[in-house]
Amino acid sequence: MSKILIRGAQVLGGEPQDVLIDGGTIAGVAPVIEPGDATVVEAAGKILLPGLVDLHTHLREPGREDSETVLTGTRAAAVGGFTAVHAMANTFPVADTAGVVEQVYRLGKESGYCDVRPVGAVTVGLEGKQLAELGAMHDSAAGVTVFSDDGKCVDDAVIMRRALEYVKAFDGVVAQHAQEPRLTEGAQMNEGVVSAELGLGGWPAVAEESIIARDVLLAAHVGSRVHICHLSTAGSVEIIRWAKSKGWDVTAEVTPHHLLLTDELVRTYDPVYKVNPPLRTATDVMALREALADGTIDCVATDHAPHPHEDKDCEWGAAAMGMVGLETALSVVQETMVETGLLDWAGVADRMSFRPARIGRLEGHGRPVAAGEPANLVLVDPAYRGTVDPADFASRSSNTPYRGRELPGRVTHTFLRGRATVVDGKLT
């Protein structure tokens, strides 16, 4: 593998530095490094970050390859600056056995565009009735440490307690999709003024908040780790803040779309805005931004949820829930958090690389940009402005809420262990 010199990049938004990559490792970081026989990447005015890590990606394979495959999903991840993703378990068959998680893991190894860490199901078939093979999935080649029934809530308190107790044995974490099912029967959007005016079934904030409150108490009771997926309400923020003040091992994520979009968009009846949990109010959006800034919310996770066009190009009530997000996540974070002054680029590295890697116990990612560290890196042009065109996506699906919207920033280069997967914004 040839040497690469990234010249004049602002490492984590700081002073310009030269960064030398030799093989799969960062060989040096200094104000000036002579290139020698290295290939030079001119990076003046660009931001160099550790490779991004996504705790919440739907790659759909096996079973829904019409939406996405591990190959197309990891290509989309690389374009978005991600060097590692966690693949959710709601595949067909469900990733509830060692065999299925190993299949996903090996498909990720074969793709070569980013590392894929499978997420194991908490319960058999995501049915919430019987614990899945948590230990066997952890002991498999996939080395699963994150478990989730995402798409469904583990609503049985006893099952949730047992799962939390079980994963303690190997420092695993249960990632909860917080949705009380009885409170969301027939729900189509956030419960509030807009749902009342449109006559659509409301999805109350308390359906999320009540599960979070229960689960942080359970995690504290058994001394285990719980992670809350796609936090979406101001009330949820307050519960997480309270739990952390107690010293409990509780973490949470927010999606880019919940940092930017509100339920007012549902007035268009465009199913591209139908998502689980639903888009909330402007008040919720501001609370989420502030909580991400102060560290109450630990990280940004995409909840990349690809669907074929026929599942979205239909009436609102029949449409599938979910949005693609890998290729636009960093741009949305730049707009909502960096350009508003809530986070600097070092904070972005913390929320999109360091912390998610730590929560997922992912080695080799979320590491400092320093000599001797793995060369998992992303180079970003923050001055770029461009209009989102899903025809340019590497993802197999195009259900983005940002079609035609101008967003800032562009990933110009992504390096996975020193090998360029994206050069000048294009896949290699």
TORKOL-4160 file (C-alpha; in steps of 0.2 Angstrom, whole numbers, padded with zeros to 4 digits, m for minus):
428
<pt num="1" X="0000" Y="0000" Z="0000"/>
<pt num="2" X="0007" Y="0017" Z="m0005"/>
<pt num="3" X="0011" Y="0031" Z="0006"/>
<pt num="4" X="m0001" Y="0046" Z="0006"/>
<pt num="5" X="0002" Y="0063" Z="0012"/>
<pt num="6" X="m0013" Y="0074" Z="0017"/>
<pt num="7" X="m0006" Y="0092" Z="0016"/>
<pt num="8" X="m0012" Y="0107" Z="0025"/>
<pt num="9" X="m0028" Y="0099" Z="0033"/>
<pt num="10" X="m0036" Y="0107" Z="0048"/>
<pt num="11" X="m0036" Y="0092" Z="0060"/>
<pt num="12" X="m0052" Y="0092" Z="0070"/>
<pt num="13" X="m0054" Y="0110" Z="0064"/>
<pt num="14" X="m0038" Y="0116" Z="0071"/>
<pt num="15" X="m0022" Y="0123" Z="0064"/>
<pt num="16" X="m0016" Y="0116" Z="0047"/>
<pt num="17" X="m0006" Y="0100" Z="0048"/>
<pt num="18" X="0002" Y="0088" Z="0036"/>
<pt num="19" X="m0004" Y="0070" Z="0040"/>
<pt num="20" X="0007" Y="0055" Z="0033"/>
<pt num="21" X="m0002" Y="0038" Z="0030"/>
<pt num="22" X="0010" Y="0023" Z="0028"/>
<pt num="23" X="0001" Y="0007" Z="0025"/>
<pt num="24" X="m0014" Y="0006" Z="0037"/>
<pt num="25" X="m0007" Y="0018" Z="0050"/>
<pt num="26" X="m0004" Y="0036" Z="0053"/>
<pt num="27" X="0015" Y="0038" Z="0052"/>
<pt num="28" X="0016" Y="0056" Z="0057"/>
<pt num="29" X="0006" Y="0073" Z="0060"/>
<pt num="30" X="0016" Y="0089" Z="0059"/>
<pt num="31" X="0015" Y="0107" Z="0052"/>
<pt num="32" X="0026" Y="0101" Z="0038"/>
<pt num="33" X="0031" Y="0084" Z="0032"/>
<pt num="34" X="0041" Y="0081" Z="0016"/>
<pt num="35" X="0031" Y="0070" Z="0004"/>
<pt num="36" X="0046" Y="0059" Z="m0002"/>
<pt num="37" X="0038" Y="0046" Z="m0012"/>
<pt num="38" X="0020" Y="0048" Z="m0005"/>
<pt num="39" X="0005" Y="0053" Z="m0015"/>
<pt num="40" X="0000" Y="0070" Z="m0010"/>
<pt num="41" X="m0018" Y="0075" Z="m0007"/>
<pt num="42" X="m0020" Y="0094" Z="m0006"/>
<pt num="43" X="m0031" Y="0098" Z="0009"/>
<pt num="44" X="m0030" Y="0117" Z="0012"/>
<pt num="45" X="m0046" Y="0124" Z="0019"/>
<pt num="46" X="m0052" Y="0106" Z="0022"/>
<pt num="47" X="m0056" Y="0098" Z="0039"/>
<pt num="48" X="m0049" Y="0081" Z="0043"/>
<pt num="49" X="m0059" Y="0070" Z="0055"/>
<pt num="50" X="m0057" Y="0052" Z="0061"/>
<pt num="51" X="m0068" Y="0041" Z="0051"/>
<pt num="52" X="m0086" Y="0042" Z="0056"/>
<pt num="53" X="m0095" Y="0028" Z="0065"/>
<pt num="54" X="m0114" Y="0025" Z="0064"/>
<pt num="55" X="m0122" Y="0015" Z="0078"/>
<pt num="56" X="m0138" Y="0013" Z="0068"/>
<pt num="57" X="m0139" Y="0008" Z="0050"/>
<pt num="58" X="m0151" Y="m0003" Z="0041"/>
<pt num="59" X="m0142" Y="m0013" Z="0027"/>
<pt num="60" X="m0157" Y="m0024" Z="0023"/>
<pt num="61" X="m0147" Y="m0039" Z="0018"/>
<pt num="62" X="m0152" Y="m0053" Z="0020"/>
<pt num="63" X="m0170" Y="m0053" Z="0013"/>
<pt num="64" X="m0173" Y="m0035" Z="0007"/>
<pt num="65" X="m0160" Y="m0033" Z="m0006"/>
<pt num="66" X="m0172" Y="m0023" Z="m0017"/>
<pt num="67" X="m0170" Y="m0009" Z="m0004"/>
<pt num="68" X="m0151" Y="m0010" Z="0000"/>
<pt num="69" X="m0137" Y="m0023" Z="0001"/>
<pt num="70" X="m0122" Y="m0023" Z="0012"/>
<pt num="71" X="m0112" Y="m0018" Z="m0003"/>
<pt num="72" X="m0122" Y="m0003" Z="m0008"/>
<pt num="73" X="m0125" Y="0002" Z="0010"/>
<pt num="74" X="m0107" Y="0002" Z="0014"/>
<pt num="75" X="m0103" Y="0012" Z="m0002"/>
<pt num="76" X="m0116" Y="0025" Z="0003"/>
<pt num="77" X="m0107" Y="0025" Z="0020"/>
<pt num="78" X="m0090" Y="0028" Z="0013"/>
<pt num="79" X="m0097" Y="0043" Z="0002"/>
<pt num="80" X="m0104" Y="0050" Z="0019"/>
<pt num="81" X="m0087" Y="0048" Z="0027"/>
<pt num="82" X="m0091" Y="0033" Z="0038"/>
<pt num="83" X="m0078" Y="0020" Z="0040"/>
<pt num="84" X="m0089" Y="0009" Z="0052"/>
<pt num="85" X="m0107" Y="0005" Z="0053"/>
<pt num="86" X="m0118" Y="m0005" Z="0065"/>
<pt num="87" X="m0130" Y="m0015" Z="0054"/>
<pt num="88" X="m0147" Y="m0017" Z="0063"/>
<pt num="89" X="m0155" Y="m0034" Z="0065"/>
<pt num="90" X="m0172" Y="m0032" Z="0057"/>
<pt num="91" X="m0167" Y="m0042" Z="0041"/>
<pt num="92" X="m0176" Y="m0057" Z="0034"/>
<pt num="93" X="m0171" Y="m0069" Z="0042"/>
<pt num="94" X="m0169" Y="m0059" Z="0058"/>
<pt num="95" X="m0151" Y="m0057" Z="0064"/>
<pt num="96" X="m0155" Y="m0067" Z="0080"/>
<pt num="97" X="m0143" Y="m0081" Z="0078"/>
<pt num="98" X="m0124" Y="m0083" Z="0076"/>
<pt num="99" X="m0126" Y="m0089" Z="0058"/>
<pt num="100" X="m0135" Y="m0073" Z="0052"/>
<pt num="101" X="m0124" Y="m0061" Z="0061"/>
<pt num="102" X="m0109" Y="m0070" Z="0054"/>
<pt num="103" X="m0116" Y="m0069" Z="0036"/>
<pt num="104" X="m0118" Y="m0050" Z="0038"/>
<pt num="105" X="m0101" Y="m0048" Z="0045"/>
<pt num="106" X="m0093" Y="m0058" Z="0031"/>
<pt num="107" X="m0103" Y="m0048" Z="0018"/>
<pt num="108" X="m0096" Y="m0032" Z="0026"/>
<pt num="109" X="m0078" Y="m0039" Z="0025"/>
<pt num="110" X="m0081" Y="m0043" Z="0006"/>
<pt num="111" X="m0087" Y="m0026" Z="0002"/>
<pt num="112" X="m0071" Y="m0017" Z="0008"/>
<pt num="113" X="m0079" Y="0000" Z="0009"/>
<pt num="114" X="m0081" Y="0001" Z="0028"/>
<pt num="115" X="m0082" Y="m0010" Z="0043"/>
<pt num="116" X="m0098" Y="m0018" Z="0047"/>
<pt num="117" X="m0103" Y="m0023" Z="0064"/>
<pt num="118" X="m0119" Y="m0033" Z="0065"/>
<pt num="119" X="m0132" Y="m0029" Z="0079"/>
<pt num="120" X="m0140" Y="m0044" Z="0086"/>
<pt num="121" X="m0158" Y="m0045" Z="0090"/>
<pt num="122" X="m0163" Y="m0045" Z="0108"/>
<pt num="123" X="m0178" Y="m0057" Z="0105"/>
<pt num="124" X="m0181" Y="m0071" Z="0094"/>
<pt num="125" X="m0189" Y="m0065" Z="0078"/>
<pt num="126" X="m0190" Y="m0047" Z="0086"/>
<pt num="127" X="m0206" Y="m0054" Z="0093"/>
<pt num="128" X="m0202" Y="m0048" Z="0111"/>
<pt num="129" X="m0206" Y="m0065" Z="0119"/>
<pt num="130" X="m0190" Y="m0075" Z="0121"/>
<pt num="131" X="m0172" Y="m0069" Z="0122"/>
<pt num="132" X="m0162" Y="m0073" Z="0106"/>
<pt num="133" X="m0145" Y="m0081" Z="0107"/>
<pt num="134" X="m0136" Y="m0066" Z="0114"/>
<pt num="135" X="m0120" Y="m0076" Z="0120"/>
<pt num="136" X="m0118" Y="m0086" Z="0104"/>
<pt num="137" X="m0119" Y="m0070" Z="0094"/>
<pt num="138" X="m0106" Y="m0062" Z="0105"/>
<pt num="139" X="m0095" Y="m0077" Z="0104"/>
<pt num="140" X="m0097" Y="m0078" Z="0085"/>
<pt num="141" X="m0084" Y="m0071" Z="0072"/>
<pt num="142" X="m0095" Y="m0056" Z="0072"/>
<pt num="143" X="m0091" Y="m0052" Z="0090"/>
<pt num="144" X="m0108" Y="m0044" Z="0093"/>
<pt num="145" X="m0109" Y="m0032" Z="0108"/>
<pt num="146" X="m0124" Y="m0021" Z="0103"/>
<pt num="147" X="m0142" Y="m0029" Z="0103"/>
<pt num="148" X="m0158" Y="m0021" Z="0098"/>
<pt num="149" X="m0175" Y="m0026" Z="0091"/>
<pt num="150" X="m0175" Y="m0009" Z="0082"/>
<pt num="151" X="m0191" Y="m0006" Z="0073"/>
<pt num="152" X="m0200" Y="m0014" Z="0088"/>
<pt num="153" X="m0199" Y="m0010" Z="0106"/>
<pt num="154" X="m0194" Y="m0023" Z="0119"/>
<pt num="155" X="m0210" Y="m0018" Z="0128"/>
<pt num="156" X="m0210" Y="m0032" Z="0141"/>
<pt num="157" X="m0201" Y="m0026" Z="0156"/>
<pt num="158" X="m0196" Y="m0044" Z="0162"/>
<pt num="159" X="m0188" Y="m0048" Z="0145"/>
<pt num="160" X="m0179" Y="m0031" Z="0145"/>
<pt num="161" X="m0172" Y="m0034" Z="0162"/>
<pt num="162" X="m0166" Y="m0051" Z="0157"/>
<pt num="163" X="m0158" Y="m0044" Z="0142"/>
<pt num="164" X="m0149" Y="m0031" Z="0152"/>
<pt num="165" X="m0143" Y="m0044" Z="0165"/>
<pt num="166" X="m0137" Y="m0056" Z="0151"/>
<pt num="167" X="m0126" Y="m0043" Z="0141"/>
<pt num="168" X="m0117" Y="m0038" Z="0157"/>
<pt num="169" X="m0107" Y="m0054" Z="0156"/>
<pt num="170" X="m0097" Y="m0047" Z="0141"/>
<pt num="171" X="m0100" Y="m0028" Z="0143"/>
<pt num="172" X="m0113" Y="m0028" Z="0129"/>
<pt num="173" X="m0127" Y="m0015" Z="0128"/>
<pt num="174" X="m0145" Y="m0016" Z="0124"/>
<pt num="175" X="m0151" Y="m0002" Z="0111"/>
<pt num="176" X="m0169" Y="0001" Z="0114"/>
<pt num="177" X="m0182" Y="0007" Z="0101"/>
<pt num="178" X="m0192" Y="0017" Z="0114"/>
<pt num="179" X="m0210" Y="0016" Z="0108"/>
<pt num="180" X="m0224" Y="0010" Z="0120"/>
<pt num="181" X="m0235" Y="0000" Z="0107"/>
<pt num="182" X="m0252" Y="0002" Z="0115"/>
<pt num="183" X="m0250" Y="0021" Z="0115"/>
<pt num="184" X="m0245" Y="0021" Z="0096"/>
<pt num="185" X="m0258" Y="0010" Z="0089"/>
<pt num="186" X="m0263" Y="0018" Z="0072"/>
<pt num="187" X="m0251" Y="0032" Z="0074"/>
<pt num="188" X="m0245" Y="0041" Z="0058"/>
<pt num="189" X="m0236" Y="0056" Z="0065"/>
<pt num="190" X="m0232" Y="0066" Z="0080"/>
<pt num="191" X="m0247" Y="0070" Z="0091"/>
<pt num="192" X="m0250" Y="0088" Z="0092"/>
<pt num="193" X="m0257" Y="0103" Z="0083"/>
<pt num="194" X="m0253" Y="0097" Z="0066"/>
<pt num="195" X="m0260" Y="0080" Z="0068"/>
<pt num="196" X="m0276" Y="0087" Z="0075"/>
<pt num="197" X="m0278" Y="0099" Z="0060"/>
<pt num="198" X="m0273" Y="0085" Z="0047"/>
<pt num="199" X="m0284" Y="0072" Z="0056"/>
<pt num="200" X="m0269" Y="0059" Z="0057"/>
<pt num="201" X="m0267" Y="0047" Z="0071"/>
<pt num="202" X="m0256" Y="0055" Z="0084"/>
<pt num="203" X="m0239" Y="0048" Z="0091"/>
<pt num="204" X="m0238" Y="0055" Z="0108"/>
<pt num="205" X="m0221" Y="0060" Z="0116"/>
<pt num="206" X="m0225" Y="0050" Z="0131"/>
<pt num="207" X="m0225" Y="0034" Z="0121"/>
<pt num="208" X="m0206" Y="0037" Z="0119"/>
<pt num="209" X="m0203" Y="0045" Z="0136"/>
<pt num="210" X="m0212" Y="0031" Z="0147"/>
<pt num="211" X="m0201" Y="0017" Z="0139"/>
<pt num="212" X="m0185" Y="0027" Z="0142"/>
<pt num="213" X="m0190" Y="0031" Z="0160"/>
<pt num="214" X="m0193" Y="0013" Z="0163"/>
<pt num="215" X="m0177" Y="0007" Z="0155"/>
<pt num="216" X="m0165" Y="0019" Z="0163"/>
<pt num="217" X="m0172" Y="0013" Z="0180"/>
<pt num="218" X="m0170" Y="m0005" Z="0175"/>
<pt num="219" X="m0152" Y="m0002" Z="0169"/>
<pt num="220" X="m0148" Y="0006" Z="0185"/>
<pt num="221" X="m0156" Y="m0008" Z="0195"/>
<pt num="222" X="m0146" Y="m0022" Z="0187"/>
<pt num="223" X="m0130" Y="m0012" Z="0184"/>
<pt num="224" X="m0130" Y="m0013" Z="0165"/>
<pt num="225" X="m0128" Y="m0003" Z="0150"/>
<pt num="226" X="m0143" Y="0004" Z="0140"/>
<pt num="227" X="m0143" Y="0014" Z="0124"/>
<pt num="228" X="m0158" Y="0024" Z="0118"/>
<pt num="229" X="m0160" Y="0024" Z="0099"/>
<pt num="230" X="m0166" Y="0039" Z="0089"/>
<pt num="231" X="m0171" Y="0051" Z="0104"/>
<pt num="232" X="m0184" Y="0063" Z="0098"/>
<pt num="233" X="m0193" Y="0073" Z="0111"/>
<pt num="234" X="m0188" Y="0087" Z="0124"/>
<pt num="235" X="m0195" Y="0076" Z="0138"/>
<pt num="236" X="m0184" Y="0062" Z="0133"/>
<pt num="237" X="m0169" Y="0073" Z="0134"/>
<pt num="238" X="m0174" Y="0078" Z="0152"/>
<pt num="239" X="m0175" Y="0059" Z="0157"/>
<pt num="240" X="m0158" Y="0055" Z="0150"/>
<pt num="241" X="m0151" Y="0071" Z="0158"/>
<pt num="242" X="m0158" Y="0065" Z="0175"/>
<pt num="243" X="m0152" Y="0047" Z="0173"/>
<pt num="244" X="m0134" Y="0053" Z="0169"/>
<pt num="245" X="m0134" Y="0065" Z="0184"/>
<pt num="246" X="m0137" Y="0049" Z="0194"/>
<pt num="247" X="m0121" Y="0041" Z="0187"/>
<pt num="248" X="m0130" Y="0028" Z="0178"/>
<pt num="249" X="m0123" Y="0020" Z="0162"/>
<pt num="250" X="m0135" Y="0027" Z="0150"/>
<pt num="251" X="m0132" Y="0033" Z="0132"/>
<pt num="252" X="m0143" Y="0040" Z="0118"/>
<pt num="253" X="m0142" Y="0045" Z="0100"/>
<pt num="254" X="m0151" Y="0057" Z="0089"/>
<pt num="255" X="m0153" Y="0056" Z="0070"/>
<pt num="256" X="m0149" Y="0071" Z="0058"/>
<pt num="257" X="m0167" Y="0072" Z="0053"/>
<pt num="258" X="m0173" Y="0075" Z="0070"/>
<pt num="259" X="m0160" Y="0089" Z="0072"/>
<pt num="260" X="m0167" Y="0098" Z="0056"/>
<pt num="261" X="m0185" Y="0093" Z="0051"/>
<pt num="262" X="m0201" Y="0096" Z="0060"/>
<pt num="263" X="m0219" Y="0089" Z="0059"/>
<pt num="264" X="m0225" Y="0105" Z="0049"/>
<pt num="265" X="m0218" Y="0096" Z="0034"/>
<pt num="266" X="m0231" Y="0082" Z="0036"/>
<pt num="267" X="m0244" Y="0095" Z="0029"/>
<pt num="268" X="m0237" Y="0091" Z="0012"/>
<pt num="269" X="m0243" Y="0073" Z="0014"/>
<pt num="270" X="m0227" Y="0068" Z="0006"/>
<pt num="271" X="m0223" Y="0050" Z="0013"/>
<pt num="272" X="m0204" Y="0054" Z="0012"/>
<pt num="273" X="m0207" Y="0063" Z="0029"/>
<pt num="274" X="m0215" Y="0048" Z="0037"/>
<pt num="275" X="m0202" Y="0041" Z="0049"/>
<pt num="276" X="m0201" Y="0031" Z="0066"/>
<pt num="277" X="m0201" Y="0040" Z="0078"/>
<pt num="278" X="m0210" Y="0054" Z="0069"/>
<pt num="279" X="m0204" Y="0071" Z="0065"/>
<pt num="280" X="m0208" Y="0082" Z="0081"/>
<pt num="281" X="m0210" Y="0100" Z="0084"/>
<pt num="282" X="m0198" Y="0115" Z="0083"/>
<pt num="283" X="m0197" Y="0115" Z="0102"/>
<pt num="284" X="m0191" Y="0097" Z="0102"/>
<pt num="285" X="m0178" Y="0100" Z="0088"/>
<pt num="286" X="m0170" Y="0114" Z="0098"/>
<pt num="287" X="m0170" Y="0104" Z="0114"/>
<pt num="288" X="m0161" Y="0090" Z="0104"/>
<pt num="289" X="m0148" Y="0101" Z="0097"/>
<pt num="290" X="m0144" Y="0109" Z="0114"/>
<pt num="291" X="m0143" Y="0091" Z="0122"/>
<pt num="292" X="m0131" Y="0085" Z="0108"/>
<pt num="293" X="m0121" Y="0101" Z="0111"/>
<pt num="294" X="m0120" Y="0099" Z="0130"/>
<pt num="295" X="m0117" Y="0080" Z="0129"/>
<pt num="296" X="m0133" Y="0074" Z="0136"/>
<pt num="297" X="m0136" Y="0065" Z="0119"/>
<pt num="298" X="m0120" Y="0056" Z="0116"/>
<pt num="299" X="m0120" Y="0054" Z="0097"/>
<pt num="300" X="m0127" Y="0056" Z="0080"/>
<pt num="301" X="m0134" Y="0040" Z="0072"/>
<pt num="302" X="m0141" Y="0040" Z="0055"/>
<pt num="303" X="m0155" Y="0027" Z="0056"/>
<pt num="304" X="m0152" Y="0025" Z="0037"/>
<pt num="305" X="m0168" Y="0016" Z="0032"/>
<pt num="306" X="m0169" Y="0013" Z="0013"/>
<pt num="307" X="m0185" Y="0008" Z="0005"/>
<pt num="308" X="m0189" Y="0004" Z="m0014"/>
<pt num="309" X="m0199" Y="0018" Z="m0022"/>
<pt num="310" X="m0215" Y="0008" Z="m0022"/>
<pt num="311" X="m0215" Y="0008" Z="m0003"/>
<pt num="312" X="m0214" Y="0027" Z="m0002"/>
<pt num="313" X="m0222" Y="0033" Z="m0019"/>
<pt num="314" X="m0240" Y="0030" Z="m0012"/>
<pt num="315" X="m0253" Y="0037" Z="m0001"/>
<pt num="316" X="m0247" Y="0043" Z="0017"/>
<pt num="317" X="m0256" Y="0029" Z="0026"/>
<pt num="318" X="m0249" Y="0015" Z="0016"/>
<pt num="319" X="m0231" Y="0021" Z="0015"/>
<pt num="320" X="m0216" Y="0013" Z="0025"/>
<pt num="321" X="m0208" Y="0023" Z="0038"/>
<pt num="322" X="m0190" Y="0028" Z="0036"/>
<pt num="323" X="m0177" Y="0039" Z="0027"/>
<pt num="324" X="m0160" Y="0036" Z="0020"/>
<pt num="325" X="m0146" Y="0046" Z="0029"/>
<pt num="326" X="m0129" Y="0040" Z="0027"/>
<pt num="327" X="m0124" Y="0051" Z="0013"/>
<pt num="328" X="m0131" Y="0067" Z="0020"/>
<pt num="329" X="m0128" Y="0065" Z="0039"/>
<pt num="330" X="m0112" Y="0075" Z="0040"/>
<pt num="331" X="m0119" Y="0090" Z="0030"/>
<pt num="332" X="m0135" Y="0091" Z="0041"/>
<pt num="333" X="m0124" Y="0091" Z="0057"/>
<pt num="334" X="m0114" Y="0105" Z="0049"/>
<pt num="335" X="m0129" Y="0115" Z="0046"/>
<pt num="336" X="m0138" Y="0112" Z="0062"/>
<pt num="337" X="m0123" Y="0111" Z="0074"/>
<pt num="338" X="m0108" Y="0119" Z="0067"/>
<pt num="339" X="m0115" Y="0133" Z="0058"/>
<pt num="340" X="m0126" Y="0138" Z="0072"/>
<pt num="341" X="m0111" Y="0138" Z="0084"/>
<pt num="342" X="m0117" Y="0124" Z="0095"/>
<pt num="343" X="m0102" Y="0112" Z="0091"/>
<pt num="344" X="m0085" Y="0115" Z="0083"/>
<pt num="345" X="m0077" Y="0102" Z="0072"/>
<pt num="346" X="m0069" Y="0093" Z="0087"/>
<pt num="347" X="m0086" Y="0091" Z="0094"/>
<pt num="348" X="m0092" Y="0084" Z="0078"/>
<pt num="349" X="m0078" Y="0071" Z="0079"/>
<pt num="350" X="m0083" Y="0067" Z="0097"/>
<pt num="351" X="m0102" Y="0065" Z="0093"/>
<pt num="352" X="m0099" Y="0056" Z="0076"/>
<pt num="353" X="m0084" Y="0045" Z="0079"/>
<pt num="354" X="m0076" Y="0044" Z="0097"/>
<pt num="355" X="m0092" Y="0042" Z="0107"/>
<pt num="356" X="m0101" Y="0030" Z="0095"/>
<pt num="357" X="m0086" Y="0019" Z="0094"/>
<pt num="358" X="m0084" Y="0019" Z="0112"/>
<pt num="359" X="m0103" Y="0014" Z="0115"/>
<pt num="360" X="m0101" Y="0000" Z="0102"/>
<pt num="361" X="m0084" Y="m0006" Z="0110"/>
<pt num="362" X="m0077" Y="m0004" Z="0092"/>
<pt num="363" X="m0059" Y="m0006" Z="0091"/>
<pt num="364" X="m0048" Y="0003" Z="0078"/>
<pt num="365" X="m0061" Y="0017" Z="0075"/>
<pt num="366" X="m0065" Y="0033" Z="0085"/>
<pt num="367" X="m0047" Y="0035" Z="0088"/>
<pt num="368" X="m0036" Y="0051" Z="0088"/>
<pt num="369" X="m0028" Y="0058" Z="0073"/>
<pt num="370" X="m0011" Y="0055" Z="0079"/>
<pt num="371" X="0005" Y="0045" Z="0074"/>
<pt num="372" X="0003" Y="0026" Z="0077"/>
<pt num="373" X="m0016" Y="0026" Z="0076"/>
<pt num="374" X="m0026" Y="0017" Z="0062"/>
<pt num="375" X="m0028" Y="0028" Z="0047"/>
<pt num="376" X="m0047" Y="0028" Z="0047"/>
<pt num="377" X="m0050" Y="0046" Z="0041"/>
<pt num="378" X="m0062" Y="0058" Z="0032"/>
<pt num="379" X="m0058" Y="0074" Z="0023"/>
<pt num="380" X="m0072" Y="0087" Z="0022"/>
<pt num="381" X="m0074" Y="0103" Z="0012"/>
<pt num="382" X="m0084" Y="0114" Z="0024"/>
<pt num="383" X="m0086" Y="0128" Z="0011"/>
<pt num="384" X="m0095" Y="0117" Z="m0002"/>
<pt num="385" X="m0113" Y="0120" Z="m0005"/>
<pt num="386" X="m0123" Y="0109" Z="m0016"/>
<pt num="387" X="m0141" Y="0103" Z="m0020"/>
<pt num="388" X="m0146" Y="0086" Z="m0014"/>
<pt num="389" X="m0150" Y="0075" Z="m0029"/>
<pt num="390" X="m0154" Y="0056" Z="m0025"/>
<pt num="391" X="m0149" Y="0051" Z="m0042"/>
<pt num="392" X="m0131" Y="0053" Z="m0037"/>
<pt num="393" X="m0133" Y="0042" Z="m0021"/>
<pt num="394" X="m0123" Y="0026" Z="m0019"/>
<pt num="395" X="m0137" Y="0019" Z="m0010"/>
<pt num="396" X="m0149" Y="0008" Z="m0019"/>
<pt num="397" X="m0164" Y="0018" Z="m0012"/>
<pt num="398" X="m0168" Y="0037" Z="m0014"/>
<pt num="399" X="m0180" Y="0040" Z="0000"/>
<pt num="400" X="m0172" Y="0056" Z="0006"/>
<pt num="401" X="m0181" Y="0071" Z="0014"/>
<pt num="402" X="m0168" Y="0083" Z="0007"/>
<pt num="403" X="m0171" Y="0081" Z="m0012"/>
<pt num="404" X="m0168" Y="0098" Z="m0020"/>
<pt num="405" X="m0162" Y="0106" Z="m0004"/>
<pt num="406" X="m0145" Y="0114" Z="m0002"/>
<pt num="407" X="m0134" Y="0108" Z="0011"/>
<pt num="408" X="m0117" Y="0113" Z="0016"/>
<pt num="409" X="m0101" Y="0103" Z="0016"/>
<pt num="410" X="m0095" Y="0088" Z="0006"/>
<pt num="411" X="m0084" Y="0073" Z="0010"/>
<pt num="412" X="m0070" Y="0073" Z="m0003"/>
<pt num="413" X="m0059" Y="0058" Z="0004"/>
<pt num="414" X="m0062" Y="0044" Z="0015"/>
<pt num="415" X="m0048" Y="0032" Z="0020"/>
<pt num="416" X="m0051" Y="0015" Z="0027"/>
<pt num="417" X="m0035" Y="0009" Z="0036"/>
<pt num="418" X="m0025" Y="0020" Z="0024"/>
<pt num="419" X="m0034" Y="0014" Z="0008"/>
<pt num="420" X="m0044" Y="0028" Z="m0001"/>
<pt num="421" X="m0062" Y="0022" Z="m0003"/>
<pt num="422" X="m0068" Y="0040" Z="m0009"/>
<pt num="423" X="m0057" Y="0052" Z="m0019"/>
<pt num="424" X="m0063" Y="0069" Z="m0024"/>
<pt num="425" X="m0081" Y="0064" Z="m0019"/>
<pt num="426" X="m0081" Y="0049" Z="m0029"/>
<pt num="427" X="m0080" Y="0030" Z="m0024"/>
<pt num="428" X="m0064" Y="0022" Z="m0029"/>
